[in-house]
Amino acid sequence: MASISISIPLSKIISQKGVKKFTGVATVGLIIGLLISTFAVHTNMFLLSRIIQGCSCTILYFSVYMMIVLEMPEEKTGRALGIVGSSGYIGMTIAPSIAGFISYYHSWRGAFVFIVPLLIFQLFLIHRIEGEWMRKKGLSML
């Protein structure tokens, strides 16, 4: 519900200030949140890390969609958004099984650590992209 309520203002801000920049910030925030979760020694610390992860994932979610909207030609935008959306749902479907496997053979903390190298690789790829995706008028996703 929170993501839906901020979707239009957040998508406008991301498109005006730079999609690449927000994608990098969200990825770093997610890495920090995951590392805090991994080493959390208190419930409040764990909850704070989950809040950081939620905020970072929301920004990352809108950044990915904004990349597609700003980069793809109009006739291919719908198909590209469908592929990305489907990929997200496939990931949400298999993630509990992967996390359960990691938790069973390692620990619950390992499920958080497992994602960090993938996000570091994502940061590397983001920084290799030249230029920035921006819209001066603040294109909204909706």
Secondary structure, DSSP 8 states (H G I E B T S, - for coil): -HHHHTHHHHHHHHHHH-HHHHHHHHHHHHHHHHHHHHT--SHHHHHHHHHHHHHHHHHHHHHHHHHHHHHS-HHHHHHHHHHHHHHHHHHHHHHHHHHHHHHHHT-HHHHHHTTHHHHHHHHHHHHHS-S----TT-----
